[in-house]
C-alpha cells in the first residue's frame, strides 16, 4: 500500500472507516505500507501482522528530523517478500581513503596498518573494494577489503615504516571502477592513549557547556580507528570507564541498530548491544550505565562494563512521529522522550520520577535536551521551546514565537542563561523565567542541529549553509566564519544546492575548536580568528559531535567509523 500517511498502529492491522466499516489489512496479504507524511526515515514492523512500514523523506533535501536526502529502492521476490535500501541521492563516484589519510601518518600495529575506505555511488551499490601498497617496479598485490556498512570498507595491510603509496580500487555493481591513490608516512607510535575524565553527554555534560581548558597540539594524530557496524547519525561518542560508546541507525531493516563499546585506548570492540530500532540522537552515561532511546521510544539502560541490559522502559510517546530527540543524564536521572511524553527516570532501577502530561508538544526535533540550574529544556518542531522543573516535571515557561518555534539544535546552558540558535537568529534566555534577554538576527541559516559553544568572548555554532560561524558574546555580532565545502549528503530541512552544513556541536580544546562537517572532513580552527589549523578528510559526512578525554579526541562519521586522535 502506498499512502500519504500510515493508517495502522504497531499493535493492530485494522482501520475503521467513517461509516463504521472495519478493514483488517492482514486479511488481504498486505506485505508493506509505504508512506512519507512525517518527512523522516523510519522502518518498523507492525506487530503480529508482519506488515512492514516504511516512511521516507524527500529525495533532494533533509527531513524534519534531519534525515538524509535519499530515494528508496524496494526489492520484491517471487514469494512477495520485500526489502528496502535507502540511496543517498546526490553522491556520485565518491571514494576516499579515510585511514590512512593523505599527508597524515598511519600507525603500525604488529607490522600492519589498518585501511578504511568510504565509497558510494547513488545509482549503483559497491560490489567490491581492494587495496595495495605500491612497491617500486612491482605490480600491485591486491588485498580484498571487507564491507562494514553501506559506505565503509576495511582491511589490514602489511607495512614497514616510511613513506608509502596506497592504491585503492572499488568496483560498482554497474561495472564502473573507481580509483584513489595517496601518499602517507607509516610509523610505529610510542605515544599511548590516556583517556581519563568522563564525557557523559553531548559536549561533556547535560548543560552542553564543558570546555577543555588545557593546551594541546593543533595537529592531532590518528592512533586507532574502528567501525560500529552501522551508520552513526547525530549520536556523539561518550567516554567513561576507559571505554568509548557510540550508537547506530538502520532505517532499512532495523537489524544494524546497536549501542557499541570500544576500548578507549586501543579501539578493540568490547561489546555490542542490539536495539529494536535506530538510535537517532544523543546517548549518555551515568553511574556505570549507558542510556539510549530508539526510534520506537524504547529506553534502554545498559551495563557499561558487560553490555547487558539492566532495565528497559517503553516511553509514553506516540508511535508517530518516531522518537528522534537526544536524551541527557545528570545526578542519577535520565531525561528522555519528546515534549509529548517527556519522562524523568532513575538510572539505578528505571523507576519513573515524573512524566509530562501538562502539554501536547507535537512533533519532535533531533535537538538534545538541556539542563541547567534545575531547569530542563525540550523542543517541539512547529510548536515551541519549553522548560520544566527538572525535579518535578512542572511546566515553567514556553517560547512559541515564530523565531523559536522552528528549532533544530540544542540549547547550551551557561551562567544562568540558555543560548540558542534558531531559524536565522541568536537568542539568550533567562533560565528561570524564559525571558529573552538578548537576540540578534544574523545573515546565517541556523537550522543545523548544532548546540552553540559558549566561551567568555565567543558564541560558536554550526549553520545550515555557511559552515561554522562565531559571534561576539556581548554584541551577538558576527566575528568570523569558517566556510566548509558543500555537504556530501543534505540533512538540514529544506537545504540543498551545495549547502556548507555543520550539524555537529563544536568542542573547544585549549584555543582550538574541533568539529565535524557534512562535507566529509573533521576540522580544527582557531578560537579567536577561525583560521584552519587541522583537517582530516574521511569522505563520509560527520553529523556527530566530538568527545574529549585525557589526551584523546574521539570523532565519528556517518559511515560508522570511529576515529581516536592523540592530542599530543
C-alpha positions in Angstrom: 0.0 0.0 0.0 1.3 3.4 -1.0 -0.3 6.2 1.1 0.4 9.7 2.4 0.3 8.6 6.0 0.3 5.3 8.0 -3.3 4.2 8.9 -2.2 1.3 11.1 -0.7 1.0 14.5 2.1 -1.2 16.0 -0.4 -3.4 17.8 -3.1 -3.7 15.1 -3.6 -4.0 11.4 -7.1 -2.7 11.3 -8.6 0.6 10.1 -12.1 1.9 10.9 -13.7 3.9 8.2 -16.0 6.9 8.8 -19.1 4.7 8.1 -18.0 2.2 10.8 -16.6 -0.4 8.5 -13.5 -2.1 9.9 -10.9 -3.3 7.5 -8.3 -5.8 8.6 -5.4 -5.5 6.3 -4.0 -8.8 7.5 -6.9 -10.5 5.6 -5.5 -9.1 2.3 -2.0 -10.4 2.5 -0.5 -6.9 2.8 3.3 -7.0 2.8 4.2 -3.4 3.3 2.8 0.1 3.9 4.9 2.8 2.2 4.3 6.5 3.2 6.1 9.8 3.7 3.9 12.2 5.8 6.4 12.7 8.7 9.3 13.8 6.5 11.8 11.4 8.0 13.1 7.8 7.7 11.5 5.2 9.8 11.2 1.4 9.3 9.1 -0.6 11.7 7.4 -4.0 11.8 3.7 -3.6 12.7 3.3 -6.1 15.5 2.0 -9.6 14.9 0.6 -8.7 11.5 4.0 -9.0 9.9 3.3 -5.8 7.8 6.5 -3.8 7.2 6.1 0.0 7.3 8.5 2.4 5.6 8.5 6.2 6.0 10.8 8.2 3.7 11.7 11.9 3.5 12.2 13.9 0.3 15.0 12.9 -2.1 16.5 16.3 -2.6 16.8 17.8 1.0 16.9 16.8 4.6 13.8 15.7 6.6 12.2 17.4 9.6 14.4 15.2 11.8 17.4 15.9 9.6 17.1 12.5 7.9 19.5 12.4 4.9 18.2 13.1 1.4 17.5 9.7 -0.2 15.4 7.8 -2.6 14.3 4.2 -1.6 14.8 1.1 -3.7 12.4 -1.8 -3.0 13.3 -5.3 -3.9 10.4 -7.9 -4.1 11.0 -11.5 -4.8 8.6 -14.1 -6.3 7.3 -15.0 -2.8 6.3 -11.4 -2.2 9.0 -10.8 0.4 10.1 -7.2 0.4 13.2 -5.4 1.4 14.4 -1.8 1.0 17.6 0.2 0.8 17.9 3.9 1.1 20.2 5.5 -1.5 21.8 8.9 -0.8 20.6 11.0 -3.7 23.4 13.3 -4.6 26.6 11.2 -4.2 28.3 10.3 -7.5 31.5 8.2 -7.7 32.5 9.2 -4.2 35.7 7.5 -3.0 38.1 8.5 -0.2 40.7 6.7 1.8 39.8 7.6 5.4 42.6 5.6 7.0 45.4 6.4 6.4 44.6 9.9 5.2 46.6 11.9 2.7 49.5 13.7 4.4 48.7 12.1 7.8 50.8 9.5 9.5 49.5 5.9 9.8 50.1 3.9 13.0 51.7 0.4 12.5 50.3 -2.3 14.8 52.1 -5.7 14.8 53.5 -5.0 11.3 50.2 -4.0 9.8 48.3 -0.8 9.0 44.5 -0.6 9.0 42.9 0.7 5.8 39.5 2.2 5.8 37.8 3.3 2.6 34.5 5.2 2.2 33.0 4.7 -1.2 29.5 5.5 -2.6 27.6 6.0 -5.8 23.9 6.8 -5.6 22.7 4.8 -8.6 24.8 1.7 -8.1 25.9 -0.1 -4.9 29.6 -1.0 -4.4 30.3 -4.6 -5.3 33.9 -4.9 -4.0 37.0 -2.9 -2.8 40.6 -3.9 -2.9 43.8 -2.1 -1.7 47.5 -2.4 -2.3 50.7 -0.7 -1.1 52.7 0.0 -4.2 56.3 -1.2 -4.4 58.7 0.3 -6.9 59.0 -1.8 -10.0 56.3 -4.3 -8.9 52.8 -5.0 -9.8 50.3 -4.2 -7.1 49.5 -7.1 -4.8 45.8 -6.6 -4.1 44.1 -7.3 -0.7 40.3 -7.5 -0.7 38.6 -5.3 1.8 35.5 -6.3 3.9 32.3 -4.4 3.8 31.4 -2.7 7.2 28.4 -0.6 6.2 26.9 0.9 3.0 29.8 3.4 2.9 32.7 1.7 4.7 35.2 -1.0 3.8 38.2 -2.1 5.7 41.2 -4.4 5.9 44.8 -4.8 7.2 47.9 -4.5 5.0 51.5 -5.5 5.9 53.6 -2.3 6.1 57.1 -1.2 7.0 57.9 2.3 8.5 58.4 5.1 6.0 56.8 6.8 3.1 54.1 4.6 1.3 51.8 4.9 -1.6 48.4 3.3 -1.2 46.2 2.4 -4.1 42.5 1.6 -3.6 40.2 0.3 -6.3 36.4 0.0 -5.9 34.1 -1.9 -8.4 30.5 -0.9 -8.6 27.7 -3.3 -9.4 27.2 -1.5 -12.7 30.8 -2.4 -13.7 32.4 1.0 -13.2 35.7 1.2 -11.4 36.7 4.0 -9.0 40.4 4.5 -8.1 42.2 6.5 -5.4 45.9 6.8 -4.6 47.5 8.6 -1.6 50.9 9.1 -0.1 51.4 8.7 3.7 54.0 8.0 6.3 53.8 4.7 8.2 55.3 4.8 11.7 55.2 2.9 15.0 53.8 5.2 17.6 55.4 5.4 21.0 52.7 7.6 22.4 49.9 5.8 24.3 46.3 6.8 24.8 45.4 8.1 28.3 41.7 8.7 28.5 40.7 9.8 32.0 37.8 12.1 32.6 34.2 11.2 31.8 32.5 12.7 28.7 29.0 11.7 29.8 26.7 13.7 27.4 26.7 15.7 24.3 29.6 18.1 24.8 30.5 16.5 28.0 27.5 17.2 30.3 23.8 17.9 30.5 24.3 21.6 30.0 26.5 21.0 26.9 28.9 23.6 28.2 32.1 21.7 29.0 35.3 23.4 27.9 38.6 21.6 27.8 40.9 24.3 29.2 44.3 22.7 28.6 46.9 23.3 26.0 47.1 20.6 23.3 48.6 20.0 19.9 46.8 21.7 17.0 47.7 18.7 14.8 46.0 15.6 16.3 47.5 12.3 15.2 45.3 9.2 14.5 46.0 6.4 17.0 43.3 3.9 16.0 40.0 3.6 14.1 37.1 1.2 14.3 33.7 0.6 12.7 30.5 0.2 14.7 28.8 -2.0 12.1 26.1 0.6 11.2 25.7 4.2 10.3 26.4 6.8 13.1 23.9 9.7 12.7 23.5 12.5 15.3 24.8 10.3 18.1 28.1 11.6 19.5 30.7 9.4 21.3 30.6 9.4 25.0 33.6 8.3 27.2 33.6 6.6 30.6 35.3 3.7 32.4 38.1 3.6 29.8 35.6 3.0 27.1 34.1 5.0 24.3 30.4 4.3 23.3 28.6 5.1 20.1 25.2 4.1 18.6 23.9 3.3 15.1 20.9 3.6 12.9 19.3 1.3 10.3 16.3 2.7 8.5 16.1 -0.2 6.0 15.8 -3.3 8.2 16.4 -2.2 11.8 18.9 -5.1 12.1 22.1 -2.9 12.4 20.8 -0.8 15.2 23.0 -1.0 18.3 25.0 0.6 21.1 28.6 -0.4 20.8 31.5 -0.1 23.3 35.2 0.1 22.4 38.3 0.2 24.5 39.1 3.9 24.6 42.9 3.3 24.4 43.1 0.6 21.7 39.8 0.6 19.7 39.1 -3.0 20.5 35.3 -3.7 20.4 34.2 -4.8 23.8 30.5 -5.4 23.4 27.5 -4.7 21.2 24.0 -4.3 22.5 21.4 -4.6 19.8 18.4 -2.2 20.0 15.0 -2.6 18.5 15.3 0.3 16.2 17.6 3.2 15.2 19.3 5.4 17.8 18.8 8.8 16.1 20.4 11.2 18.5 22.4 11.5 21.8 23.1 8.7 24.2 24.5 9.3 27.7 26.4 7.7 30.7 25.6 7.8 34.4 26.6 5.7 37.3 28.0 2.7 35.4 25.1 2.8 32.9 24.8 3.7 29.2 21.4 5.2 28.4 19.9 5.2 24.9 16.4 5.6 23.4 15.4 4.2 20.0 13.0 5.5 17.3 10.2 3.3 18.7 10.5 5.0 22.1 12.3 2.2 23.9 14.6 3.4 26.7 17.5 1.1 27.4 19.8 1.0 30.4 22.9 -0.9 29.6 25.7 -2.0 31.9 28.7 -0.1 30.8 31.1 -3.0 31.8 29.3 -6.0 30.4 26.9 -4.6 27.8 24.0 -6.4 29.4 20.6 -4.8 29.8 19.9 -3.5 33.3 16.4 -2.5 32.6 14.1 -1.4 29.8 11.2 1.0 29.7 8.7 1.9 26.9 8.3 5.7 27.0 4.8 7.1 26.8 5.5 8.6 23.4 3.2 8.2 20.4 4.4 5.7 17.7 4.5 8.6 15.2 6.5 10.7 14.8 9.4 8.4 15.7 11.5 9.4 18.6 14.4 11.5 17.4 15.3 13.7 20.4 18.6 13.1 22.3 18.5 12.3 25.9 20.6 13.5 28.8 21.6 12.3 32.3 22.6 14.1 35.5 22.8 13.0 39.1 21.3 9.6 38.5 18.3 10.8 36.5 17.8 10.3 32.7 15.5 12.7 30.8 14.2 11.2 27.6 11.3 11.5 25.2 9.5 14.2 23.2 7.9 17.1 24.8 4.7 15.0 24.3 5.7 12.1 26.6 8.7 13.5 28.3 10.0 11.2 31.1 12.4 11.5 34.1 13.6 8.1 35.1 16.0 7.0 37.8 19.1 5.4 36.3 19.6 2.9 39.1 16.3 1.0 38.7 14.3 2.5 35.8 11.6 3.8 38.1 9.7 6.9 36.8 10.3 10.1 38.7 7.8 12.1 36.7 6.1 12.2 33.4 5.0 15.3 31.5 1.2 15.3 30.9 0.6 19.0 31.0 1.5 19.9 27.4 1.0 18.4 24.0 4.2 19.2 22.3 3.6 18.0 18.8 6.4 16.7 16.6 9.9 16.4 18.0 13.2 17.6 16.7 16.6 16.0 16.9 17.7 18.6 19.4 19.1 17.0 22.6 17.5 18.2 25.9 19.5 20.6 28.0 19.6 21.0 31.8 20.9 23.9 33.9 20.0 25.4 37.3 17.3 22.8 37.8 15.6 23.8 34.5 15.1 21.2 31.8 14.5 22.4 28.2 12.9 20.4 25.4 11.9 21.3 21.9 9.0 20.6 19.6 9.2 21.4 16.0 6.5 23.8 14.8 5.3 24.3 18.4 7.9 25.9 20.6 10.7 25.8 23.1 9.7 24.6 26.6 11.1 24.5 30.1 10.2 22.2 33.0 11.3 21.9 36.6 13.8 19.0 36.4 12.8 17.7 39.9 9.0 17.7 39.5 8.3 18.0 35.7 6.2 21.1 36.4 6.0 23.3 33.3 7.9 26.5 33.9 7.7 28.6 30.8 7.5 28.4 27.0 8.6 30.4 24.0 6.3 29.9 21.0 7.1 32.9 18.8 7.9 32.2 15.2 11.7 32.6 15.6 11.8 29.9 18.3 9.1 27.5 17.0 11.3 26.0 14.3 14.2 24.8 16.3 16.7 22.2 15.3 19.8 22.4 17.6 20.1 22.0 21.4 20.4 24.9 23.7 23.6 25.5 25.7 23.4 26.5 29.4 26.0 29.0 30.6 26.0 31.3 33.6 22.2 31.1 34.3 21.2 31.5 30.7 20.3 29.4 27.7 22.0 30.2 24.4 20.0 29.2 21.4 20.5 29.4 17.6 17.2 29.2 15.8 16.0 30.0 12.3 18.3 32.9 11.4 18.8 34.4 14.9 20.7 34.0 18.1 18.9 34.2 21.5 19.9 34.4 25.1 17.2 33.4 27.6 17.0 33.7 31.3 16.9 30.1 32.5 14.4 30.6 35.3 11.9 32.8 33.5 12.4 32.1 29.8 12.6 35.9 29.2 14.6 36.8 26.1 17.5 38.8 27.4 19.1 39.4 24.1 18.6 38.4 20.4 20.2 39.2 17.1 19.2 38.5 13.6 22.1 37.1 11.6 23.0 36.6 7.9 23.1 32.8 8.5 20.6 30.0 8.5 20.6 28.5 12.0 18.6 25.3 11.1 21.5 23.0 11.7 21.4 20.6 14.7 24.3 22.3 16.4 24.5 23.5 20.1 26.3 26.8 20.5 29.8 26.7 22.0 29.8 29.5 24.6 33.2 30.9 25.9 34.0 34.2 27.7 34.1 36.1 24.4 32.5 33.9 21.7 29.4 32.0 20.7 30.3 29.5 18.0 27.8 27.4 16.2 27.3 25.2 13.1 25.0 26.6 10.5 22.8 25.1 7.7 24.7 26.7 4.8 27.6 28.9 6.0 29.8 26.4 7.8 31.0 27.2 11.4 30.3 30.8 12.5 31.5 32.7 15.6 29.7 35.7 17.2 30.8 38.2 19.8 29.2 37.1 23.1 28.4 40.6 24.2 27.0 42.1 21.0 26.0 38.9 19.1 27.6 40.4 16.0 29.5 38.0 13.7 33.2 37.7 14.5 34.3 35.2 11.9 33.1 32.3 9.8 34.9 29.1 8.6 33.1 28.0 5.5 33.4 24.4 4.7 32.8 22.6 1.4 29.4 21.6 0.2 27.6 18.8 2.0 28.0 15.3 0.6 24.6 14.4 1.9 21.9 17.0 2.6 20.3 16.6 6.1 19.2 20.1 7.1 15.5 20.6 6.3 14.9 22.4 3.0 18.6 22.9 2.4 20.5 21.7 -0.7 22.4 23.2 -3.6 25.9 22.7 -2.1 25.0 24.0 1.3 28.0 24.1 3.6 26.3 22.4 6.6 27.7 21.8 10.0 25.3 19.7 12.1 27.8 18.8 14.9 28.3 20.8 18.1 31.9 22.2 18.2 34.2 21.4 21.1 36.9 23.6 22.5 40.3 22.2 23.5 42.8 24.9 24.6 42.3 27.5 22.0 41.3 25.2 19.1 37.7 24.5 18.1 37.1 21.0 16.7 34.1 19.9 14.7 32.9 17.5 12.0 31.2 18.8 8.8 28.8 17.4 6.2 31.5 17.8 3.6 33.3 14.7 4.8 36.0 16.2 6.9 37.0 16.9 10.5 38.4 20.4 11.3 40.3 22.3 14.0 40.2 26.1 13.8 41.5 28.9 15.9 39.1 30.2 18.7 39.9 33.8 18.0 40.1 34.0 14.3 38.5 30.8 12.8 41.6 30.0 10.8 42.1 26.4 9.9 44.8 24.6 11.9 43.9 21.0 11.1 41.8 19.0 8.7 41.2 15.2 8.3 39.3 14.0 5.3 37.2 10.8 5.6 35.0 11.0 2.6 31.8 10.5 4.7 29.8 13.3 6.3 30.1 13.8 10.0 26.9 14.7 11.9 28.3 13.5 15.2 30.0 15.8 17.7 33.5 15.3 19.1 34.3 13.9 22.6 37.5 14.5 24.6 39.0 12.5 27.4 42.6 12.9 28.7 44.9 13.2 25.7 42.3 11.8 23.3 39.9 13.3 20.8 37.2 11.0 19.5 35.2 11.7 16.3 32.8 9.7 14.2 31.5 9.8 10.6 28.2 8.6 9.0 29.9 5.5 7.6 30.1 4.1 11.1 33.8 4.8 11.5 35.1 6.0 14.9 38.4 7.8 15.0 40.7 8.2 18.0 43.2 11.1 17.7 46.1 11.8 20.1 46.2 15.4 21.4 49.9 15.3 21.8 
